[in-house]
Amino acid sequence: MKDLRLNLFLLVALVALCIGAVALRPINLGLDLRGGMSMVIEPDMNYALKQEYERYAKDIELKLRESGIRILDTLGEERGIWIELLEVSDYEKLLKVIEKDFPRFEIGEREKERVLIKLKEVELQQLREGTLTQTMEVLRKRVDELGVVQPVITKIGADRILVELPGVLDIQRAKSIVGRTALLELKLVVESGPREALEGKLSKDTELLPSMDNSEWFLLEKLPVITGADLKTAYTSTDEFGMPAVTFELTDIGSKKFGEATEKNIGRRLAIVLDKRVMSAPVIRSRITDRGQISGNFKPEEAKELAIVLRAGALPTKVEFLQETVVGPALGKDAIQQGIKAGILGFLLLVMLLVVRYKFAGVTATFSILLNALMLWAGLVLLGGTLTLPGIAGIILNMGIAVDSNVLIFERVREELRLGNSIRKSIELGYRRTLSAVWDTHITLLVAALILFQFGSGPVKGFATTLTIGTIASFISNVYFAKQLLDTLARVRLFKV
């Protein structure tokens, strides 16, 4: 009796805890129930490779010249870094320098005086994985800045990213924030004017970029004074004419670099470059250290979006939108209403069958199924899970499994009663002799759910989450607490099966 009372007390406490969790905190609804948008994004790995090779090209050139190797030029591209030797005899020296000072690289091709060096395969794989991870981190920061509740940002396949934004229906605005590279660079201006006049002055240390409206072209030093990596924060403000602008503040290291560069170049123009377009190019009047301003005839919303992407950081490479889907809130509302109606109707039919077939034992089965559903719902709430349409399918499947476990146990209890055992002994033997089958069923479901969660995408993970929580809840409610309820019925002589 002491054990029975303790178990009943635990049952009441568990029900109270679950009801409290459900009542105090609403469950998060997924994209298919709440409405919103879904995007599949693929980072441009070739562009990322080119950027990496271009960054290394200058360092390699300087090291080779310091080592006494005479070279004509170095050029970074998607395949690697081309090094043009002045003398073919310097090839062996080049190999030794690359092997000693740049162990990440290996020789790719050789065409007389030209040698192609490239990253080793292991390094290439690490670069791809790092680019994908960094892209996901930046996207997550930008989505957080948007204030989206329970977004989904996850990897699908080898090099693609799924972004789900519940409650967001403006696809163009979302794309402008999520997919914008937002590469900020401040570069010294060599000269400005028509494109045709500047193209002949290009060198490997300069680049030619247009203004925002393509009305003017700028010949800039390729090496930036500072980049977006030196930003501490960015926020909307107004320029000297009262127009919307974006003010940025620099880190301590960025402030030092910016101060030294502006002090040495007073009187020169400094171009503020965003995604390879010159936003503005003011003249440096004095030493500037910790902050600057980006102006460019922004609308208030454009300035706000630019501040968001600058705070979140630049994407490591360009991204391509492979798929875009918008789910209206009406569709989710209809799905919820139809799901509730179907769930109520199915549950009532289930209760009728259980009570007709198993009498009072059917009542305990109904209670254990309700407890299972309550524990599942509370589990989703406490773990911060998101309910989706596939998740609802997982709940329904879980209820079916709960009924199956009860039917298996009740039929075994009936067999024990037919063998002449007492009611309490039949209940004990019925549970004991079906426990292995019930245990195997639940373990199999857990393994399947964990595999789905590990390798599935967003909707599949929603199904796997509810199935996992529901399977654990099913075992607790249908095997442990249901037995206590049957024992209670047997003690008060209400047990019929």
N, C-alpha and C positions, 0 to 999 in steps of 0.2 A: 504493500500500500504506500510506503514511503517513496519507493521508486516511481510509482504511478503518479503520486501527487507532485513530485519534483518535475516529472516530464510534462504534466499538464501545466504546471507553473511556467516552465520554459516555453511551452506552446503559446500561452497567453502573452508572455513577454515578447516573443518573436513577432506575433501578430501586431501588437501595439507598436513595436519598433518599425515594422514595415509600413503600417498605416501612417505613422508620424512622418517617415521619410517621403512617402508619396504625397501627403497633404502639404508639407512645407516647401517642397521643391518640385516644380513642373519638369516633365521630361523633355529632352531636346528632340525636336522633330527633324528628320532628314530632309534632303532636297526634294524628294519625290512627294513628301507630305506637306511641307511648308511652302514650297515653291522657291525658285531661285535659278541659278545658272551653273552649268558645268562646262569646263574647258579641258581639252587635252593639249598639252604644250610639249614641244620638243626643242631643247637647247641646240643651237647650231655648233656642233663640235668642231667642224672644220674652221669656223671663224675663231673659236677659242684656241685651236692649235696655231693658227696664223698669228694671233696676238702673242702667244707664248714664244714662238720662234722670233718674232720681231723684237720682243723684250730682250732675248738672249743675244741677238745678233751683234748689238753694240758692245756688250761685255766681251764676247768672244773675239771681236775684231781688236779691241784694245789689248787683250791678253796676248794675242798672236803677235801684234806689233812689238809689245814689250819683250817677247821672247826672240826677237830678231827675225821673225818670219815676214817676208815681204809679200803683201797682198794688195790687190787692186780694189777689191770691194767685197762686202758681205751683204747678202739679201735674204731676209726671212720671208717664207711663203708657207702655204698649207702643208707641203710635203716635208719641209725642213729648212735648213739654212745653207744657201749656196755660198761657198768661199772660193774666190777667184785668186789663185796664186800667181805671183809674178814669175817665179821660177819653179819648175816641176820638181827640182831637187829638194825643195822644202817640204815635200809631202810627208816624209818620215818624221820630221820635226813636228809637223802639224798633228800627226797621230799621237805623238808622245804628250803634247800639250793637252789635247782633248781627253786622253786617257787619264792624265794626272789631275787637271783642274776642272774638267767638265765630265765626270763619270756617268752622268745621266744620258750622255749622247754616245752614238756610234756612227760609223761611216755607212752611208746609204748607197751612194753612187759616186763614180769618178769619170769625168770627161776631160782628159788631158789636164789642163791647168785648173779646171773647175771640180770642186769636191762638194758633195752634199752630205751634211751631217744631220742626223735626226735623233729624236728621243728613242730610247730602247722601248721594247714592247711593254715591259712592266711599268715603265714610267708613263707611257701613253695611256695604259689602263687606269693608273692612279689619277692622271690628269682628267680623264673622262669622268671617273667617279667623283673626284673633287669638284668638277664643274657642275655636275648634276646635284650634288649635296649643297653646294653654295647657292645654286639657283633656287632650290627648295627653301633654304633658310631666308633668302631675300624675299621670296614670294610670301613666306609666312609673316615676315615683318610688315610687308605692305598690306596684307589682308588684315592684320591686327590693327594697323593704323586706320583702316576703313571702318573698323568697329563691327565686323561680321561675327556673329555668334556661331560657335561650333563649325568653323570651316573644315573642309577635308583637303589636305595637300599631301599626296602620297605618290610614290613611284609606281609606275606600271610598266612592265617589260624591262628592257635593259636601259633605255635612255629617254623615257617619256614620263611626264608628270600629269597627274589628274588633280585638277583644282575644282572643288565644289563650294559654291558660295550661297548658302541658304538665305533667302530674303532679298537677294540682289537681282534685279531684273533689267537694269540698264547695262546692256552688254558692251556698248561702245565705251562707256566710262570705265567699266571694269577692265576692259582690254587696255585702255590707255594707262591705267595705273599698274596692272599686273604685268603687262608685256613690254612696258617701256624700259629700254636699257638704262637710261638715266646716268650716262657716263659724263661726269663733270670734269672738265680740265681747264686750267687757266694757263694760257700760252702767250709768249711775247710775239708781237706782230713785227714781221720783217718789212712788209710792204702791203698796201691795199690798192685795189683798182679793178679794171675789167679783167676777166678771166684770161683772155687771149694775151694780154700784156704780161701776165704773171707766169703763164705756163712755161715759158722759156727759162725762167729763173729757178725752177724747181731743182732741188738736190736731194740726196738721201737723208739730209738732216732737216729738211723742211717739208711742209705739206700745204696743199691748197684747199681751203674750205670756204663755203658760201655763207652769207648772212641768212637770217631766218626767212627773208622774203626774196632771196636770190638776186637782190639789187646790187650787191657788192661782194667782191671776193677778197680773201685775205691769204697772204703768204705768211705762214706761221712757223716758228721753230717747233720741230716735232717733239722735243723733250718738254713736257709740261713743267711749270713752276710748282703747282700743287694739283692734286686730283681729288675726286670725291672721297677717297680713302682718308683724307686729312680733315674731313668735316666732323664737327662735334654735334651740330644740330642745324636745322633749317626751319624757317617759319615765315608766314606771310607778313608783308609790310606794305608801305607805299613809297614810291620814289619821290624825287624832288618836285615832280609835277602833280603829285597826288594820285598817280596811277598805281594799280596793284603791282607788287613786286615780291621777290623772295629774298630775304636776308639770311645769310649763312654765317655760322661761327666756326672757327677752326680749333683743332686740338692744339696742345702746347707745341708738339713737334711741327705741326702744320704752320702755326703762327711764326715760329722761328724761321722756317724756310721761306715763308711768304714775306716776312720782314726783310730778310737779307736780299731777296730777289728784287723787291720794289725799291729798296734803298739804292741798289746798284743801277737801276734802270729808270730813274726819274726822267721824265720827258718823253719816254717811249709809250706806245699803246700796249695795253694788256687785253687780250681777247678772252672773254668768258665763253667757253665752248661747251655745248650740251649736245651729246649724241652727234658729234661731227658737224654741228652748225654753230656759227658764231652768233650768240645772243646779243652781245654788245662788246665794244672795244674802247673803253675809256682811256684817257691819257693818265699815266701815273704822275701825280702832282707832288706826292710826299711819301714817306715810308708808311706802309700799311701792315698791320700785324694780324689781329685776331678775327677780323670779320670782313665781309664784302656783300654786295647786293647784285642780284640778277634782275634786270628789267627788260621788257620787250613787248609792250602793249598787251599785257596779259588781261584776260577776263578774270574776275575774282575766283571763279571755280578752277580755272587753269592754274592760277598761282597756288591755290590750295593743293591741287593734285601734284604739282611740281615739288612743293615742300614735303609732301608725303613720301614721294619716291626718293628724294634726296636724303631724308632722314633714315629711310630703310636701307639705303645703299644701292650701288649700281649692280645690275646683273653682270655676271662674269662673261656673258656672251649674248648674242642675239637669240631670240626665241621665236619659234613659229607656232601659230595656232593651227592644230590639225583638225580639231573638232570643237564646235560650240553648240550647246543645247540650252534652251531656256524652258523652264517648267513653270507654268502659271500657278498662282495660289489656288485658283478654282479647282484645278485637277486634284491637288492634294486634299482639299476640303471634301470633294466628292469621294475620294478614296477612303478618307477617315470615316465619313458617314456610312458608306456602304460596308466598310469593315466592321463597324460597330453593330450594324443591323445583322450582318451575317454571323458575327460572333455570338450575339444574344440568342438568335434563333438556333444556332448549332448547339449552344450550351444547354438550352431548354430541352431540346430533343435528347441530348446526351443524359441529362438528369432523369428524364422520363424512362429511358431504357435501363439505366442503372438501378433505379428504384424498383421498377417492375421486375427486373431480373434478380436482384440481390436484396430486396427489402431494406432493412435498416443498415445493412452493410453498404448498400448503394448510397445511403445518405452520407456515411463516413467517406466514401470514395468521392462524392461531390464536394465535401468540405476539403478534402486533401487536394483536389484539383484547384479549388478556389485559393487555397493557401499557396499552392505552387505558382499560380498566376500572380498573386500578391507579392511573393518573394522575388519572382522574376522582374516585376515592374520596379520594386524597390531596389533590386540589384542594379538595374539600368540607371536609375536615378543617382544612386550613391557612387557608381563608377563613372558618372558623366557620360554614359553611352548615348547614342543617337538612335531613335526609332525610325526605321525606314519600312517601305512596303515589303521588301524581302525579310526584314526583321519580324514583321507581323506574320509572315508565312512560317518563320521559325517558331513563333509562339504557338501557332495552331498545330504545327507538327509536334511540339513538345506536349501539348495537351493530349494529343492522340496517344503518345507514348505513355503518359501518365495513366490514361484509361487502360491501356494494354497491360501495364504492370498490375493494376488493381484486379483486372479480370483474371490474370494468371494466378494471383495470390488467392482470390476468392474461390476459384475452381479447385485449387489444391486443398483449401480448408474444407470444402464440400466432400472431397474424397476422404479426408481424414474422419469426418463425421460419419460417413457411410461405413467406415471400418470399425465403428463403435467407440471411438475416442470421445472424451468429454469436450465441451465447447472450448474451454480455455486451453486444453492440450491440443485440440485441433488447430486453434489459431497459432499456437507456438510452433507446431510442426509444419503448418502451412507456410508460414513465413520462413522458417529455417530451410525447408526443402526447395523453396523457389528463389531463395536469396542469390544463389550462384547465377541463375539465368537472368535475374533482374540486374545483378551487378555487371555481368558481361554486356548486356544491352546498353547500359549507361556508359560504360568504359568505351565501347565501340563508338557511341555517339560523340563522346568527348574528343576522341582521337580524330574523328572525321571533321568535327567543328574546328579543332585547332589547325588542321591542315588547310581547311578553307580560309581561316583567318590569316594564316601565314602567306599563302600564295594567291589569295583572291584580291579583287579590287574593292572599291567602296561599297557597292550594293551587296556583294558576296560577303564582305566582312560584317555588314549589318546583320545578315542572316546567321553567320557563324557566332556573332556575339550573343544574340538572343538564344541561340541553340545551346551554347555553352552554359550560360547562366541558368537557363531553364532546366537543363539536364541535372545540374547540381541541386537546384531547388526541388526537382521531381524526386530525386532519391531521398532527400531529407523529409519531404512531406508525405510521399507515398509508401515509404518503407519504414521510417522511424516513427513519425507522429501518427500515421494512420493505424499502426499497430496499437499504440496507446489508446486511441479512440475505440478500437474494437475490444480491447481489454476492459475498458470502462463500460461498454454496452453489455459485455458478458457478465460483469459484476452486478449490474442492475437488472439483468435478465431481460434485456431488450434485443439481444443479438439474434438475428435471423438472416440466413443466407441460402 
